[in-house]
Amino acid sequence: MSRAARTVFVWGIYLLILGGAFVVSPNVVLVTFGFAATQEVWIRVVGMLVLLLSYYYLQAARSENTGFFHWSVNARAAVIVFFVAFVALGFVQPMLILFGVVDVLGAAWTRLALRSS
């Protein structure tokens, strides 16, 4: 597995864990990061979508799909833009930006790995 594929594989594992947590026990994650607990189904729907995204990341890594690696860098880097906008508009607490920072760091790691290969 190439270095770039390894970064995408690790990202897929992160998404698998995060998505699984949002499906199985969303309030543990929410409260841990300072968000209000909820009984709404939508957080579990988000978890399901994150789980499905993890499948794409894991399969792309296993198949060395470098096109996907490049696309994922751009998409992950864009996440923080949306999260900052959501905070600025008062839709959500600033803690959400932390998740965007994780996305930017993951994207940067993949970008560096792609450049070195």
TIVO-2410 file (N, C-alpha, C; in nm, 3 decimals):
# residues 117
REC num residu      c1      c2      c3 atome chaine
REC   1      M   0.085  -0.118   0.000     N      A
REC   1      M   0.000   0.000   0.000    CA      A
REC   1      M   0.090   0.124   0.000     C      A
REC   2      S   0.062   0.215  -0.092     N      A
REC   2      S   0.141   0.338  -0.101    CA      A
REC   2      S   0.115   0.427   0.021     C      A
REC   3      R   0.202   0.528   0.038     N      A
REC   3      R   0.183   0.621   0.150    CA      A
REC   3      R   0.050   0.695   0.138     C      A
REC   4      A   0.018   0.737   0.016     N      A
REC   4      A  -0.109   0.809  -0.004    CA      A
REC   4      A  -0.227   0.717   0.028     C      A
REC   5      A  -0.220   0.594  -0.018     N      A
REC   5      A  -0.328   0.499   0.011    CA      A
REC   5      A  -0.341   0.475   0.160     C      A
REC   6      R  -0.229   0.471   0.229     N      A
REC   6      R  -0.233   0.450   0.375    CA      A
REC   6      R  -0.305   0.565   0.444     C      A
REC   7      T  -0.281   0.689   0.399     N      A
REC   7      T  -0.350   0.804   0.460    CA      A
REC   7      T  -0.501   0.795   0.438     C      A
REC   8      V  -0.540   0.753   0.319     N      A
REC   8      V  -0.682   0.740   0.288    CA      A
REC   8      V  -0.742   0.623   0.365     C      A
REC   9      F  -0.666   0.516   0.381     N      A
REC   9      F  -0.715   0.402   0.459    CA      A
REC   9      F  -0.738   0.442   0.605     C      A
REC  10      V  -0.641   0.514   0.662     N      A
REC  10      V  -0.656   0.561   0.800    CA      A
REC  10      V  -0.777   0.653   0.811     C      A
REC  11      W  -0.797   0.739   0.712     N      A
REC  11      W  -0.914   0.826   0.713    CA      A
REC  11      W  -1.042   0.743   0.708     C      A
REC  12      G  -1.042   0.638   0.629     N      A
REC  12      G  -1.158   0.549   0.623    CA      A
REC  12      G  -1.188   0.484   0.757     C      A
REC  13      I  -1.084   0.446   0.830     N      A
REC  13      I  -1.102   0.388   0.964    CA      A
REC  13      I  -1.161   0.494   1.058     C      A
REC  14      Y  -1.108   0.616   1.051     N      A
REC  14      Y  -1.162   0.726   1.132    CA      A
REC  14      Y  -1.312   0.745   1.104     C      A
REC  15      L  -1.348   0.747   0.976     N      A
REC  15      L  -1.489   0.764   0.940    CA      A
REC  15      L  -1.573   0.646   0.987     C      A
REC  16      L  -1.517   0.526   0.978     N      A
REC  16      L  -1.588   0.406   1.024    CA      A
REC  16      L  -1.620   0.417   1.173     C      A
REC  17      I  -1.523   0.458   1.251     N      A
REC  17      I  -1.542   0.472   1.396    CA      A
REC  17      I  -1.641   0.585   1.427     C      A
REC  18      L  -1.621   0.700   1.363     N      A
REC  18      L  -1.709   0.814   1.388    CA      A
REC  18      L  -1.852   0.784   1.345     C      A
REC  19      G  -1.867   0.730   1.225     N      A
REC  19      G  -2.001   0.697   1.176    CA      A
REC  19      G  -2.069   0.593   1.262     C      A
REC  20      G  -1.993   0.491   1.302     N      A
REC  20      G  -2.050   0.389   1.390    CA      A
REC  20      G  -2.095   0.446   1.523     C      A
REC  21      A  -2.016   0.537   1.577     N      A
REC  21      A  -2.053   0.600   1.704    CA      A
REC  21      A  -2.181   0.682   1.689     C      A
REC  22      F  -2.195   0.753   1.578     N      A
REC  22      F  -2.316   0.833   1.557    CA      A
REC  22      F  -2.439   0.746   1.533     C      A
REC  23      V  -2.420   0.628   1.478     N      A
REC  23      V  -2.534   0.537   1.458    CA      A
REC  23      V  -2.572   0.469   1.589     C      A
REC  24      V  -2.473   0.418   1.661     N      A
REC  24      V  -2.499   0.336   1.780    CA      A
REC  24      V  -2.527   0.421   1.904     C      A
REC  25      S  -2.448   0.524   1.926     N      A
REC  25      S  -2.460   0.601   2.050    CA      A
REC  25      S  -2.430   0.749   2.025     C      A
REC  26      P  -2.514   0.815   1.948     N      A
REC  26      P  -2.483   0.952   1.907    CA      A
REC  26      P  -2.469   1.051   2.023     C      A
REC  27      N  -2.547   1.032   2.127     N      A
REC  27      N  -2.542   1.128   2.237    CA      A
REC  27      N  -2.410   1.124   2.313     C      A
REC  28      V  -2.345   1.011   2.315     N      A
REC  28      V  -2.212   1.004   2.379    CA      A
REC  28      V  -2.116   1.097   2.305     C      A
REC  29      V  -2.118   1.090   2.172     N      A
REC  29      V  -2.030   1.176   2.092    CA      A
REC  29      V  -2.071   1.323   2.109     C      A
REC  30      L  -2.199   1.350   2.096     N      A
REC  30      L  -2.246   1.488   2.105    CA      A
REC  30      L  -2.208   1.553   2.238     C      A
REC  31      V  -2.241   1.485   2.347     N      A
REC  31      V  -2.215   1.541   2.480    CA      A
REC  31      V  -2.065   1.553   2.506     C      A
REC  32      T  -1.987   1.457   2.459     N      A
REC  32      T  -1.842   1.461   2.477    CA      A
REC  32      T  -1.783   1.589   2.417     C      A
REC  33      F  -1.839   1.634   2.306     N      A
REC  33      F  -1.787   1.753   2.239    CA      A
REC  33      F  -1.867   1.879   2.270     C      A
REC  34      G  -1.951   1.872   2.373     N      A
REC  34      G  -2.020   1.992   2.420    CA      A
REC  34      G  -2.148   2.027   2.347     C      A
REC  35      F  -2.200   1.934   2.269     N      A
REC  35      F  -2.326   1.958   2.200    CA      A
REC  35      F  -2.440   1.899   2.282     C      A
REC  36      A  -2.559   1.950   2.261     N      A
REC  36      A  -2.676   1.900   2.333    CA      A
REC  36      A  -2.713   1.760   2.283     C      A
REC  37      A  -2.755   1.676   2.376     N      A
REC  37      A  -2.806   1.544   2.340    CA      A
REC  37      A  -2.933   1.561   2.258     C      A
REC  38      T  -2.965   1.462   2.178     N      A
REC  38      T  -3.084   1.469   2.093    CA      A
REC  38      T  -3.151   1.334   2.083     C      A
REC  39      Q  -3.278   1.337   2.055     N      A
REC  39      Q  -3.352   1.214   2.026    CA      A
REC  39      Q  -3.392   1.210   1.878     C      A
REC  40      E  -3.353   1.311   1.803     N      A
REC  40      E  -3.382   1.316   1.660    CA      A
REC  40      E  -3.308   1.204   1.587     C      A
REC  41      V  -3.369   1.154   1.482     N      A
REC  41      V  -3.307   1.046   1.405    CA      A
REC  41      V  -3.195   1.099   1.314     C      A
REC  42      W  -3.194   1.229   1.286     N      A
REC  42      W  -3.103   1.283   1.185    CA      A
REC  42      W  -2.956   1.262   1.217     C      A
REC  43      I  -2.919   1.263   1.342     N      A
REC  43      I  -2.778   1.241   1.375    CA      A
REC  43      I  -2.738   1.098   1.340     C      A
REC  44      R  -2.831   1.003   1.354     N      A
REC  44      R  -2.804   0.865   1.313    CA      A
REC  44      R  -2.799   0.853   1.160     C      A
REC  45      V  -2.880   0.933   1.091     N      A
REC  45      V  -2.874   0.936   0.945    CA      A
REC  45      V  -2.737   0.986   0.900     C      A
REC  46      V  -2.688   1.091   0.965     N      A
REC  46      V  -2.554   1.141   0.936    CA      A
REC  46      V  -2.451   1.032   0.962     C      A
REC  47      G  -2.466   0.960   1.073     N      A
REC  47      G  -2.376   0.849   1.104    CA      A
REC  47      G  -2.376   0.744   0.995     C      A
REC  48      M  -2.495   0.710   0.944     N      A
REC  48      M  -2.504   0.612   0.837    CA      A
REC  48      M  -2.430   0.662   0.712     C      A
REC  49      L  -2.448   0.790   0.679     N      A
REC  49      L  -2.380   0.846   0.563    CA      A
REC  49      L  -2.228   0.845   0.581     C      A
REC  50      V  -2.183   0.875   0.701     N      A
REC  50      V  -2.039   0.871   0.730    CA      A
REC  50      V  -1.988   0.727   0.718     C      A
REC  51      L  -2.066   0.631   0.767     N      A
REC  51      L  -2.027   0.490   0.752    CA      A
REC  51      L  -2.014   0.453   0.604     C      A
REC  52      L  -2.109   0.497   0.523     N      A
REC  52      L  -2.102   0.467   0.380    CA      A
REC  52      L  -1.982   0.535   0.315     C      A
REC  53      L  -1.952   0.657   0.356     N      A
REC  53      L  -1.832   0.724   0.305    CA      A
REC  53      L  -1.706   0.646   0.343     C      A
REC  54      S  -1.705   0.589   0.463     N      A
REC  54      S  -1.588   0.512   0.505    CA      A
REC  54      S  -1.563   0.395   0.411     C      A
REC  55      Y  -1.670   0.336   0.362     N      A
REC  55      Y  -1.656   0.225   0.267    CA      A
REC  55      Y  -1.582   0.272   0.141     C      A
REC  56      Y  -1.621   0.388   0.088     N      A
REC  56      Y  -1.554   0.442  -0.030    CA      A
REC  56      Y  -1.405   0.466  -0.003     C      A
REC  57      Y  -1.374   0.526   0.111     N      A
REC  57      Y  -1.235   0.554   0.144    CA      A
REC  57      Y  -1.154   0.426   0.158     C      A
REC  58      L  -1.209   0.328   0.227     N      A
REC  58      L  -1.136   0.203   0.247    CA      A
REC  58      L  -1.115   0.129   0.115     C      A
REC  59      Q  -1.217   0.125   0.031     N      A
REC  59      Q  -1.204   0.057  -0.098    CA      A
REC  59      Q  -1.110   0.132  -0.192     C      A
REC  60      A  -1.116   0.265  -0.191     N      A
REC  60      A  -1.025   0.343  -0.275    CA      A
REC  60      A  -0.880   0.320  -0.233     C      A
REC  61      A  -0.857   0.314  -0.103     N      A
REC  61      A  -0.721   0.289  -0.053    CA      A
REC  61      A  -0.674   0.150  -0.095     C      A
REC  62      R  -0.758   0.051  -0.077     N      A
REC  62      R  -0.720  -0.087  -0.111    CA      A
REC  62      R  -0.691  -0.103  -0.259     C      A
REC  63      S  -0.761  -0.026  -0.343     N      A
REC  63      S  -0.741  -0.039  -0.488    CA      A
REC  63      S  -0.645   0.065  -0.545     C      A
REC  64      E  -0.582   0.144  -0.455     N      A
REC  64      E  -0.485   0.247  -0.498    CA      A
REC  64      E  -0.547   0.343  -0.600     C      A
REC  65      N  -0.667   0.386  -0.576     N      A
REC  65      N  -0.738   0.477  -0.666    CA      A
REC  65      N  -0.689   0.620  -0.643     C      A
REC  66      T  -0.581   0.656  -0.710     N      A
REC  66      T  -0.519   0.787  -0.685    CA      A
REC  66      T  -0.609   0.903  -0.727     C      A
REC  67      G  -0.693   0.881  -0.826     N      A
REC  67      G  -0.790   0.985  -0.862    CA      A
REC  67      G  -0.877   1.020  -0.743     C      A
REC  68      F  -0.926   0.919  -0.675     N      A
REC  68      F  -1.008   0.940  -0.555    CA      A
REC  68      F  -0.928   1.012  -0.447     C      A
REC  69      F  -0.801   0.975  -0.433     N      A
REC  69      F  -0.717   1.040  -0.330    CA      A
REC  69      F  -0.715   1.191  -0.353     C      A
REC  70      H  -0.693   1.231  -0.479     N      A
REC  70      H  -0.689   1.374  -0.513    CA      A
REC  70      H  -0.824   1.440  -0.487     C      A
REC  71      W  -0.932   1.375  -0.527     N      A
REC  71      W  -1.067   1.432  -0.505    CA      A
REC  71      W  -1.093   1.450  -0.356     C      A
REC  72      S  -1.049   1.350  -0.278     N      A
REC  72      S  -1.078   1.355  -0.134    CA      A
REC  72      S  -1.004   1.470  -0.066     C      A
REC  73      V  -0.886   1.504  -0.116     N      A
REC  73      V  -0.812   1.616  -0.057    CA      A
REC  73      V  -0.894   1.744  -0.072     C      A
REC  74      N  -0.945   1.768  -0.190     N      A
REC  74      N  -1.024   1.889  -0.214    CA      A
REC  74      N  -1.152   1.889  -0.131     C      A
REC  75      A  -1.221   1.777  -0.127     N      A
REC  75      A  -1.347   1.769  -0.052    CA      A
REC  75      A  -1.324   1.786   0.097     C      A
REC  76      R  -1.223   1.719   0.151     N      A
REC  76      R  -1.197   1.730   0.295    CA      A
REC  76      R  -1.152   1.870   0.334     C      A
REC  77      A  -1.077   1.935   0.246     N      A
REC  77      A  -1.033   2.072   0.275    CA      A
REC  77      A  -1.152   2.168   0.275     C      A
REC  78      A  -1.256   2.137   0.199     N      A
REC  78      A  -1.374   2.224   0.193    CA      A
REC  78      A  -1.462   2.214   0.317     C      A
REC  79      V  -1.451   2.106   0.391     N      A
REC  79      V  -1.538   2.085   0.508    CA      A
REC  79      V  -1.527   2.201   0.606     C      A
REC  80      I  -1.406   2.245   0.633     N      A
REC  80      I  -1.390   2.352   0.732    CA      A
REC  80      I  -1.457   2.482   0.687     C      A
REC  81      V  -1.461   2.507   0.558     N      A
REC  81      V  -1.528   2.627   0.507    CA      A
REC  81      V  -1.676   2.624   0.545     C      A
REC  82      F  -1.739   2.510   0.523     N      A
REC  82      F  -1.880   2.496   0.560    CA      A
REC  82      F  -1.900   2.506   0.711     C      A
REC  83      F  -1.814   2.441   0.787     N      A
REC  83      F  -1.830   2.441   0.932    CA      A
REC  83      F  -1.812   2.582   0.990     C      A
REC  84      V  -1.715   2.655   0.939     N      A
REC  84      V  -1.696   2.794   0.984    CA      A
REC  84      V  -1.819   2.878   0.947     C      A
REC  85      A  -1.872   2.858   0.828     N      A
REC  85      A  -1.992   2.931   0.787    CA      A
REC  85      A  -2.110   2.897   0.878     C      A
REC  86      F  -2.126   2.769   0.912     N      A
REC  86      F  -2.236   2.728   1.000    CA      A
REC  86      F  -2.223   2.795   1.137     C      A
REC  87      V  -2.100   2.803   1.186     N      A
REC  87      V  -2.077   2.869   1.316    CA      A
REC  87      V  -2.104   3.019   1.303     C      A
REC  88      A  -2.052   3.081   1.198     N      A
REC  88      A  -2.070   3.226   1.178    CA      A
REC  88      A  -2.217   3.264   1.165     C      A
REC  89      L  -2.296   3.175   1.107     N      A
REC  89      L  -2.439   3.202   1.091    CA      A
REC  89      L  -2.520   3.168   1.216     C      A
REC  90      G  -2.451   3.115   1.317     N      A
REC  90      G  -2.518   3.085   1.443    CA      A
REC  90      G  -2.597   2.955   1.443     C      A
REC  91      F  -2.569   2.868   1.345     N      A
REC  91      F  -2.641   2.741   1.337    CA      A
REC  91      F  -2.592   2.638   1.438     C      A
REC  92      V  -2.466   2.653   1.481     N      A
REC  92      V  -2.404   2.549   1.563    CA      A
REC  92      V  -2.295   2.612   1.650     C      A
REC  93      Q  -2.256   2.539   1.753     N      A
REC  93      Q  -2.151   2.585   1.844    CA      A
REC  93      Q  -2.014   2.578   1.775     C      A
REC  94      P  -1.921   2.664   1.816     N      A
REC  94      P  -1.788   2.667   1.756    CA      A
REC  94      P  -1.711   2.535   1.763     C      A
REC  95      M  -1.746   2.447   1.856     N      A
REC  95      M  -1.675   2.319   1.868    CA      A
REC  95      M  -1.677   2.241   1.736     C      A
REC  96      L  -1.777   2.265   1.652     N      A
REC  96      L  -1.784   2.193   1.524    CA      A
REC  96      L  -1.660   2.219   1.440     C      A
REC  97      I  -1.600   2.335   1.456     N      A
REC  97      I  -1.480   2.369   1.378    CA      A
REC  97      I  -1.368   2.270   1.405     C      A
REC  98      L  -1.364   2.213   1.525     N      A
REC  98      L  -1.263   2.112   1.557    CA      A
REC  98      L  -1.269   1.996   1.458     C      A
REC  99      F  -1.389   1.952   1.424     N      A
REC  99      F  -1.402   1.843   1.327    CA      A
REC  99      F  -1.351   1.888   1.190     C      A
REC 100      G  -1.373   2.014   1.155     N      A
REC 100      G  -1.320   2.067   1.030    CA      A
REC 100      G  -1.169   2.072   1.028     C      A
REC 101      V  -1.109   2.104   1.142     N      A
REC 101      V  -0.963   2.105   1.153    CA      A
REC 101      V  -0.908   1.965   1.130     C      A
REC 102      V  -0.975   1.866   1.185     N      A
REC 102      V  -0.932   1.726   1.164    CA      A
REC 102      V  -0.938   1.694   1.015     C      A
REC 103      D  -1.043   1.739   0.946     N      A
REC 103      D  -1.053   1.716   0.802    CA      A
REC 103      D  -0.939   1.782   0.727     C      A
REC 104      V  -0.907   1.906   0.761     N      A
REC 104      V  -0.797   1.977   0.694    CA      A
REC 104      V  -0.664   1.906   0.718     C      A
REC 105      L  -0.641   1.862   0.840     N      A
REC 105      L  -0.516   1.790   0.870    CA      A
REC 105      L  -0.508   1.659   0.792     C      A
REC 106      G  -0.618   1.587   0.785     N      A
REC 106      G  -0.621   1.463   0.707    CA      A
REC 106      G  -0.597   1.490   0.559     C      A
REC 107      A  -0.658   1.595   0.507     N      A
REC 107      A  -0.639   1.632   0.367    CA      A
REC 107      A  -0.494   1.670   0.340     C      A
REC 108      A  -0.434   1.746   0.431     N      A
REC 108      A  -0.294   1.786   0.415    CA      A
REC 108      A  -0.202   1.665   0.417     C      A
REC 109      W  -0.230   1.570   0.505     N      A
REC 109      W  -0.149   1.448   0.513    CA      A
REC 109      W  -0.155   1.373   0.380     C      A
REC 110      T  -0.274   1.359   0.325     N      A
REC 110      T  -0.288   1.290   0.196    CA      A
REC 110      T  -0.218   1.368   0.086     C      A
REC 111      R  -0.234   1.500   0.083     N      A
REC 111      R  -0.170   1.583  -0.019    CA      A
REC 111      R  -0.018   1.567  -0.015     C      A
REC 112      L   0.039   1.570   0.105     N      A
REC 112      L   0.184   1.552   0.118    CA      A
REC 112      L   0.227   1.414   0.070     C      A
REC 113      A   0.149   1.313   0.103     N      A
REC 113      A   0.182   1.177   0.059    CA      A
REC 113      A   0.173   1.165  -0.093     C      A
REC 114      L   0.076   1.231  -0.153     N      A
REC 114      L   0.064   1.228  -0.299    CA      A
REC 114      L   0.182   1.298  -0.365     C      A
REC 115      R   0.225   1.408  -0.309     N      A
REC 115      R   0.338   1.482  -0.366    CA      A
REC 115      R   0.468   1.404  -0.356     C      A
REC 116      S   0.483   1.326  -0.251     N      A
REC 116      S   0.608   1.253  -0.232    CA      A
REC 116      S   0.614   1.125  -0.315     C      A
REC 117      S   0.504   1.090  -0.378     N      A
REC 117      S   0.506   0.964  -0.457    CA      A
REC 117      S   0.517   0.990  -0.605     C      A
***
